[in-house]
């Protein structure tokens, strides 16, 4: 098992060489929470989302901070609109650490669902004027969801954001990224733009979010290292990567996890 999954700031790693049957058999025989969440992650990466109820149960009962944070990150990546509409799935948010709240807020973009906005607004009400990283992270997350509305939550009031949300909430059923139905090419375009711009000034690659989203979406890790000087090889590798993943049949507005459509 990849124990580094219990750390924040990394993707969910490669796919286990064990068969799905072996992984599920192992899951039935363990009681340790860390081993449990690591196995759940591996099963999800195989495209079996039947373990989501177990993930949600563990997320809402664990007292282990590292387990909770991985649960939250996984939930954000594999949840559906319906999962978010059921507020009992995220009852843990009412009694968790500031770090866990921060994990959820920064993972909001991974949900690719406007249903997460109601949670962000509730948290904003709680953390507004706290001058903490959480308040700024909430504003950044909301900016992603209202990107097409040209609204900056740094300047807007909470009431203005809520009013805008009431106008657009009924129109946002497909999986979304920055106001448009999600498609892997959206992440790839942002990465390629950053690479072409950065190499001209010998800059470093900083598109961590887009790299993580694309890697998790496709199940194939983006071949460019974050925070390293961009090279021509990086661009060539990314072009090969795009050509490879574009061979698959992606449906616009559908959410995927490791190449499997989430239903």
C-alpha positions as CSV (number, residue, x, y, z in Angstrom):
1,X,0.0,0.0,0.0
2,X,1.1,3.5,-0.8
3,X,1.3,5.1,2.7
4,X,2.2,8.5,1.2
5,X,-1.5,8.6,0.3
6,X,-2.1,9.5,3.9
7,X,-0.2,12.8,3.3
8,X,-1.8,15.8,1.8
9,X,-0.5,17.5,-1.3
10,X,0.0,14.4,-3.4
11,X,-2.2,12.6,-5.9
12,X,-3.6,9.1,-5.4
13,X,-0.6,7.3,-7.0
14,X,-0.5,4.4,-9.4
15,X,-3.0,1.5,-9.6
16,X,-2.4,-1.6,-7.5
17,X,-1.1,-4.7,-9.3
18,X,-3.5,-6.8,-7.2
19,X,-6.8,-7.8,-8.7
20,X,-10.1,-6.1,-7.7
21,X,-11.2,-9.4,-6.2
22,X,-8.0,-9.6,-4.1
23,X,-8.4,-6.0,-2.9
24,X,-12.0,-6.5,-1.8
25,X,-11.1,-9.8,-0.1
26,X,-8.4,-8.0,1.9
27,X,-10.8,-5.2,2.8
28,X,-13.2,-7.7,4.4
29,X,-10.5,-9.0,6.7
30,X,-9.0,-5.8,8.2
31,X,-10.0,-3.5,11.0
32,X,-7.2,-1.0,11.0
33,X,-8.5,2.3,9.7
34,X,-5.4,3.3,7.9
35,X,-5.2,0.0,6.0
36,X,-9.0,0.3,5.4
37,X,-8.8,3.7,3.7
38,X,-5.7,2.7,1.6
39,X,-7.6,-0.4,0.3
40,X,-10.7,1.7,-0.4
41,X,-8.5,4.1,-2.4
42,X,-7.1,1.2,-4.4
43,X,-10.6,-0.3,-5.1
44,X,-11.8,3.1,-6.3
45,X,-8.9,3.4,-8.6
46,X,-10.0,0.1,-10.2
47,X,-13.4,1.8,-11.0
48,X,-15.4,0.0,-8.4
49,X,-17.4,2.7,-6.6
50,X,-19.5,0.3,-4.5
51,X,-17.2,1.1,-1.6
52,X,-18.3,4.7,-1.5
53,X,-20.7,4.0,1.4
54,X,-17.8,2.5,3.4
55,X,-15.7,5.5,2.6
56,X,-18.4,7.9,3.8
57,X,-18.9,5.9,7.0
58,X,-15.2,5.9,7.7
59,X,-15.0,9.6,7.0
60,X,-17.7,10.4,9.5
61,X,-16.5,8.2,12.3
62,X,-12.7,8.2,12.3
63,X,-10.7,10.3,14.8
64,X,-7.4,9.8,13.0
65,X,-6.5,13.0,11.2
66,X,-4.5,11.4,8.4
67,X,-7.3,9.0,7.7
68,X,-9.9,11.7,7.7
69,X,-8.0,13.9,5.3
70,X,-7.6,11.1,2.8
71,X,-11.3,10.2,3.2
72,X,-12.2,13.9,2.4
73,X,-9.9,14.0,-0.6
74,X,-11.2,10.8,-2.0
75,X,-14.8,11.8,-1.3
76,X,-14.4,15.0,-3.2
77,X,-12.9,13.2,-6.2
78,X,-15.5,10.4,-6.4
79,X,-18.7,12.1,-5.2
80,X,-21.7,12.8,-7.4
81,X,-24.3,15.6,-7.2
82,X,-26.5,13.3,-5.3
83,X,-23.8,12.5,-2.8
84,X,-23.4,16.2,-2.1
85,X,-27.1,16.8,-1.8
86,X,-27.2,14.4,1.1
87,X,-25.8,16.6,3.9
88,X,-25.5,13.6,6.2
89,X,-22.6,12.4,4.1
90,X,-20.5,15.3,5.3
91,X,-21.8,15.6,8.9
92,X,-18.1,15.3,9.9
93,X,-17.6,18.9,8.9
94,X,-19.5,20.1,11.9
95,X,-16.8,18.8,14.3
96,X,-13.4,18.5,12.7
97,X,-10.1,20.3,12.9
98,X,-9.2,23.5,11.0
99,X,-6.9,21.4,8.9
100,X,-9.7,19.0,7.9
101,X,-11.9,22.0,6.9
102,X,-9.0,23.3,4.8
103,X,-8.7,19.9,3.1
104,X,-12.4,20.0,2.2
105,X,-12.3,23.6,0.9
106,X,-9.2,23.0,-1.2
107,X,-10.8,19.8,-2.5
108,X,-14.0,21.5,-3.5
109,X,-12.9,22.0,-7.1
110,X,-12.4,18.2,-7.3
111,X,-16.1,17.7,-6.7
112,X,-16.8,19.4,-10.1
113,X,-20.3,20.0,-8.7
114,X,-22.1,23.2,-8.0
115,X,-23.7,21.4,-5.1
116,X,-20.5,22.0,-3.1
117,X,-21.2,25.8,-3.2
118,X,-23.8,25.5,-0.4
119,X,-21.2,24.0,1.9
120,X,-18.6,26.7,0.9
121,X,-21.2,29.4,1.7
122,X,-21.9,27.9,5.1
123,X,-18.2,27.7,5.9
124,X,-17.7,31.2,4.7
125,X,-20.3,32.4,7.1
126,X,-18.4,30.7,9.9
127,X,-14.9,31.7,8.8
128,X,-15.6,35.2,7.4
129,X,-13.4,37.9,8.9
130,X,-11.2,35.3,10.5
131,X,-8.3,36.4,8.4
132,X,-7.2,32.8,8.1
133,X,-6.1,30.6,5.3
134,X,-9.5,28.9,5.3
135,X,-11.3,32.2,4.5
136,X,-9.0,32.9,1.5
137,X,-9.3,29.2,0.4
138,X,-13.1,29.5,0.4
139,X,-12.9,32.6,-1.7
140,X,-10.6,30.9,-4.2
141,X,-12.9,27.8,-4.4
142,X,-15.9,30.0,-5.0
143,X,-14.1,32.0,-7.7
144,X,-13.6,28.7,-9.5
145,X,-17.3,28.0,-9.5
146,X,-18.3,31.5,-10.5
147,X,-15.5,31.8,-13.0
148,X,-17.9,32.3,-15.9
149,X,-19.7,35.0,-14.0
150,X,-16.6,37.2,-13.7
151,X,-17.2,37.5,-10.0
152,X,-14.4,38.0,-7.5
153,X,-15.4,36.9,-4.0
154,X,-12.5,38.9,-2.6
155,X,-14.5,42.0,-3.6
156,X,-18.0,40.6,-3.4
157,X,-20.1,40.2,-0.2
158,X,-21.4,36.9,1.0
159,X,-24.9,38.1,0.2
160,X,-24.0,38.9,-3.4
161,X,-22.5,35.4,-3.9
162,X,-25.6,33.8,-2.4
163,X,-27.8,35.8,-4.7
164,X,-25.8,34.8,-7.8
165,X,-25.8,31.2,-6.6
166,X,-29.6,31.2,-6.4
167,X,-29.7,32.3,-10.0
168,X,-27.4,29.7,-11.5
169,X,-27.9,26.7,-9.2
170,X,-30.7,25.1,-11.2
171,X,-28.7,25.3,-14.4
172,X,-25.5,23.4,-13.4
173,X,-26.3,19.7,-13.6
174,X,-23.3,18.4,-15.5
175,X,-19.8,18.1,-14.0
176,X,-18.2,21.5,-14.2
177,X,-14.9,23.2,-14.2
178,X,-14.7,27.0,-14.1
179,X,-18.3,27.3,-15.3
180,X,-18.2,24.9,-18.2
181,X,-18.9,21.2,-18.6
182,X,-15.7,19.4,-17.7
183,X,-13.5,17.8,-20.2
184,X,-9.9,16.6,-19.8
185,X,-8.7,18.9,-22.6
186,X,-9.5,21.9,-20.3
187,X,-6.8,20.9,-17.9
188,X,-4.4,20.0,-20.6
189,X,-4.9,23.4,-22.3
190,X,-4.0,25.2,-19.1
191,X,-1.0,23.1,-18.6
192,X,0.3,23.5,-22.1
193,X,-0.2,27.3,-22.0
194,X,1.8,27.4,-18.8
195,X,4.6,25.3,-20.3
196,X,4.9,27.4,-23.5
197,X,4.8,30.6,-21.5
198,X,7.2,29.4,-18.9
199,X,9.9,28.0,-21.1
200,X,10.3,31.4,-22.8
201,X,11.5,32.9,-19.5
202,X,13.1,29.8,-18.1
203,X,10.4,29.7,-15.5
204,X,9.2,26.9,-13.3
205,X,6.0,24.9,-13.7
206,X,3.4,25.7,-11.1
207,X,0.1,24.3,-12.4
208,X,-0.2,21.8,-9.5
209,X,-4.0,21.9,-9.4
210,X,-4.5,21.2,-13.1
211,X,-1.9,18.4,-13.0
212,X,-3.5,16.8,-10.1
213,X,-7.0,17.1,-11.6
214,X,-5.9,15.7,-15.0
215,X,-4.0,12.9,-13.4
216,X,-6.9,11.9,-11.2
217,X,-9.4,12.3,-14.0
218,X,-7.5,10.1,-16.4
219,X,-5.6,7.7,-14.1
220,X,-2.4,8.6,-16.0
221,X,0.0,10.9,-14.2
222,X,1.0,14.1,-15.9
223,X,4.7,13.8,-16.8
224,X,5.8,17.3,-15.7
225,X,7.1,17.9,-12.3
226,X,5.8,20.9,-10.3
227,X,8.2,23.6,-9.2
228,X,10.9,22.6,-11.6
229,X,12.3,24.6,-14.4
230,X,10.4,23.9,-17.6
231,X,12.3,22.2,-20.4
232,X,11.6,21.3,-24.1
233,X,11.4,17.7,-22.9
234,X,8.6,18.6,-20.6
235,X,6.6,20.0,-23.5
236,X,7.3,17.0,-25.7
237,X,6.3,14.6,-22.9
238,X,3.1,16.5,-22.3
239,X,2.3,16.4,-26.1
240,X,2.7,12.6,-26.1
241,X,0.6,12.4,-22.9
242,X,-2.2,14.4,-24.5
243,X,-2.1,12.3,-27.7
244,X,-2.3,9.1,-25.5
245,X,-5.3,10.2,-23.3
246,X,-7.2,11.7,-26.2
247,X,-7.5,8.3,-27.8
248,X,-10.1,7.4,-25.1
249,X,-13.8,8.2,-25.4
250,X,-14.4,11.0,-22.9
251,X,-17.9,12.5,-22.6
252,X,-18.1,16.2,-22.0
253,X,-19.8,17.0,-18.7
254,X,-19.1,13.6,-17.1
255,X,-16.9,13.1,-14.1
256,X,-14.2,10.4,-14.2
257,X,-11.9,8.9,-11.6
258,X,-8.8,7.1,-12.9
259,X,-10.5,6.9,-16.3
260,X,-13.7,5.4,-15.0
261,X,-17.0,7.4,-15.2
262,X,-18.4,8.0,-11.8
263,X,-22.1,7.1,-11.5
